[in-house]
Amino acid sequence: MTRSLFKRAIPVALVLALSACGFHLRSALVLPPDLGPVRVVSVDRYSPLAESLAQALTRAGAVPATEQTVDATVLDLINEQWGDRPISLDEFGRAQEYSLRYAVTFELRRADGTTPVPRQTIELARDYVSNPVQAIGTEGEREILQGEMRREMVASVLRRLDAVARRATAEAAAAPAAATPTPTPTPADETSPPASNTTTP
């Protein structure tokens, strides 16, 4: 009986865990129109975030730019920054809980210099427990948390691109309707002949 309840509880626990980490099912990603070949660049040449974003954009239908591509759209990761802030101490004054912060500044820049997604910063924060005695276990937990936050950062950046693309699509669809002039109704007295008051005897 206990084993059966445990098996049924596992899927519920997984759903709750995924929701807590910020993963949600959503519709397919919409890319900005006329995006062209895309290159993801970063201040860190070996940035795991840049690599993950490049793979995600390719899966969404973007064409990856090559070294020979001249006019490429650039997703520029201008700054990536990690930081730890102590938020609680033990009885000996040692930090036992931290807030891990991850901030990324980026922009999407076309070959002509326009920025459909202007420079902006996304910041994430997650708390974790640090054991002052067992530092190895703490480092392992921190690395796992970094991986989760990096995946969430990928999703956050893509959501910004998706929002811009959907707004551009909606504006393009509304533009023809706004440009079509509304016909002005012609007064009836200008188009119809005046009624005759002559009576036949």
C-alpha positions as CSV (number, residue, x, y, z in Angstrom):
1,M,0.0,0.0,0.0
2,T,2.8,2.4,1.0
3,R,4.8,1.6,-2.2
4,S,1.7,2.2,-4.4
5,L,1.1,5.6,-2.8
6,F,4.8,6.5,-3.2
7,K,4.7,5.7,-6.9
8,R,1.6,7.8,-7.4
9,A,3.3,10.7,-5.5
10,I,6.4,10.8,-7.8
11,P,4.7,12.4,-10.8
12,V,3.1,15.1,-8.6
13,A,6.4,15.8,-7.0
14,L,8.1,16.2,-10.4
15,V,5.4,18.6,-11.6
16,L,5.8,20.7,-8.4
17,A,9.6,20.7,-8.8
18,L,9.5,21.8,-12.4
19,S,7.0,24.6,-11.6
20,A,9.2,25.8,-8.7
21,C,12.2,26.0,-11.1
22,G,10.3,28.2,-13.5
23,F,9.7,25.6,-16.3
24,H,6.2,25.9,-17.8
25,L,4.7,24.4,-21.0
26,R,4.1,27.2,-23.5
27,S,3.4,27.7,-27.2
28,A,6.1,27.6,-29.8
29,L,8.6,30.4,-29.9
30,V,7.9,33.2,-32.4
31,L,11.0,34.8,-33.8
32,P,11.2,38.5,-35.0
33,P,10.3,38.8,-38.7
34,D,13.1,39.0,-41.3
35,L,15.6,37.9,-38.6
36,G,18.1,36.4,-41.1
37,P,21.1,34.4,-40.0
38,V,21.8,34.8,-36.3
39,R,25.0,34.8,-34.3
40,V,25.2,34.7,-30.5
41,V,28.2,36.4,-29.1
42,S,29.4,36.9,-25.5
43,V,32.1,38.6,-23.5
44,D,33.0,35.0,-22.5
45,R,34.1,33.1,-25.6
46,Y,33.2,29.8,-23.9
47,S,29.9,31.0,-22.4
48,P,27.6,28.0,-21.7
49,L,24.7,30.5,-21.9
50,A,25.7,31.6,-25.4
51,E,25.9,28.0,-26.6
52,S,22.5,27.1,-25.1
53,L,20.9,30.2,-26.7
54,A,22.4,29.4,-30.1
55,Q,21.0,25.8,-29.9
56,A,17.6,27.0,-28.8
57,L,17.3,29.6,-31.6
58,T,18.3,26.9,-34.1
59,R,15.6,24.6,-32.8
60,A,13.1,27.4,-33.1
61,G,13.9,27.8,-36.8
62,A,16.6,30.5,-36.9
63,V,19.4,30.1,-39.3
64,P,22.8,30.1,-37.6
65,A,25.3,32.5,-39.0
66,T,28.7,31.1,-40.1
67,E,32.1,32.8,-40.2
68,Q,31.5,33.7,-43.8
69,T,28.1,35.4,-43.0
70,V,28.5,39.2,-43.5
71,D,25.0,40.6,-42.7
72,A,24.1,38.7,-39.6
73,T,21.7,39.5,-36.7
74,V,23.6,39.4,-33.5
75,L,22.3,38.4,-30.1
76,D,24.9,40.1,-28.0
77,L,25.4,39.0,-24.4
78,I,27.1,42.1,-23.2
79,N,27.5,41.1,-19.6
80,E,27.1,38.0,-17.5
81,Q,27.5,38.2,-13.8
82,W,27.2,35.8,-10.9
83,G,27.2,36.8,-7.2
84,D,26.5,35.3,-3.8
85,R,25.0,37.3,-0.9
86,P,24.8,35.9,2.6
87,I,21.3,36.0,4.0
88,S,21.6,34.1,7.3
89,L,24.4,33.2,9.8
90,D,24.8,30.4,12.3
91,E,25.5,30.8,16.0
92,F,29.3,31.2,15.2
93,G,28.7,34.0,12.8
94,R,29.3,31.9,9.7
95,A,27.2,32.2,6.6
96,Q,24.8,29.2,6.3
97,E,22.4,30.5,3.6
98,Y,23.1,32.5,0.5
99,S,21.2,34.2,-2.3
100,L,22.8,33.3,-5.6
101,R,22.2,36.0,-8.2
102,Y,22.6,35.8,-12.0
103,A,22.4,38.9,-14.1
104,V,22.6,39.0,-17.9
105,T,22.6,42.2,-20.1
106,F,21.9,41.6,-23.8
107,E,20.5,43.1,-27.0
108,L,19.4,41.9,-30.4
109,R,21.1,43.9,-33.1
110,R,20.5,43.7,-36.9
111,A,23.2,44.1,-39.5
112,D,21.9,47.7,-40.3
113,G,22.4,48.7,-36.6
114,T,18.8,48.7,-35.6
115,T,17.9,47.0,-32.3
116,P,14.5,45.2,-32.4
117,V,15.3,44.1,-28.8
118,P,17.2,47.0,-27.1
119,R,19.7,46.6,-24.4
120,Q,18.2,45.3,-21.2
121,T,19.1,43.2,-18.2
122,I,17.5,40.1,-16.7
123,E,18.3,39.2,-13.1
124,L,17.5,35.9,-11.4
125,A,18.0,35.0,-7.7
126,R,17.8,31.7,-5.9
127,D,18.6,30.9,-2.2
128,Y,20.6,27.9,-1.1
129,V,22.0,26.5,2.1
130,S,25.7,26.4,2.7
131,N,27.2,24.0,5.2
132,P,30.3,25.6,6.7
133,V,31.6,22.2,7.7
134,Q,30.9,20.3,4.4
135,A,32.0,22.8,1.7
136,I,32.2,20.1,-1.0
137,G,28.5,19.3,-0.7
138,T,27.7,23.0,-0.8
139,E,29.7,23.5,-4.0
140,G,27.9,20.6,-5.7
141,E,24.5,22.1,-4.7
142,R,25.6,25.5,-6.0
143,E,26.7,24.1,-9.4
144,I,23.3,22.3,-9.8
145,L,21.6,25.6,-9.0
146,Q,23.7,27.4,-11.5
147,G,22.7,25.0,-14.2
148,E,19.0,25.4,-13.4
149,M,19.3,29.2,-13.4
150,R,21.2,29.2,-16.7
151,R,18.4,27.2,-18.3
152,E,15.9,29.6,-16.9
153,M,17.9,32.5,-18.2
154,V,17.8,31.0,-21.7
155,A,14.0,30.8,-21.4
156,S,13.8,34.4,-20.2
157,V,15.8,35.7,-23.1
158,L,13.8,33.8,-25.6
159,R,10.5,35.1,-24.0
160,R,11.8,38.6,-24.6
161,L,12.5,37.8,-28.3
162,D,9.1,36.1,-28.6
163,A,7.3,39.2,-27.1
164,V,8.9,41.5,-29.6
165,A,8.1,39.2,-32.5
166,R,4.4,38.9,-31.5
167,R,4.1,42.6,-31.1
168,A,5.6,43.2,-34.5
169,T,3.3,40.7,-36.1
170,A,0.2,42.3,-34.4
171,E,1.3,45.7,-35.6
172,A,1.9,44.5,-39.1
173,A,-1.6,42.9,-39.2
174,A,-3.2,46.1,-37.9
175,A,-1.4,48.4,-40.3
176,P,-3.4,47.6,-43.5
177,A,-6.7,48.0,-41.7
178,A,-5.7,51.4,-40.4
179,A,-4.5,52.5,-43.8
180,T,-7.7,51.6,-45.6
181,P,-9.9,54.8,-45.8
182,T,-13.5,54.5,-44.6
183,P,-15.9,55.4,-47.4
184,T,-17.8,58.6,-46.7
185,P,-21.6,58.2,-47.0
186,T,-23.1,60.5,-49.7
187,P,-26.2,62.5,-48.5
188,A,-29.4,61.2,-50.1
189,D,-30.4,64.6,-51.4
190,E,-27.2,64.7,-53.6
191,T,-27.8,61.3,-55.2
192,S,-31.5,61.0,-55.5
193,P,-33.7,63.2,-57.7
194,P,-36.1,65.4,-55.8
195,A,-39.6,64.0,-55.3
196,S,-42.3,65.5,-57.5
197,N,-45.2,67.3,-55.9
198,T,-47.3,67.2,-59.1
199,T,-50.6,65.4,-58.8
200,T,-52.4,63.8,-61.7
201,P,-56.1,64.9,-61.9
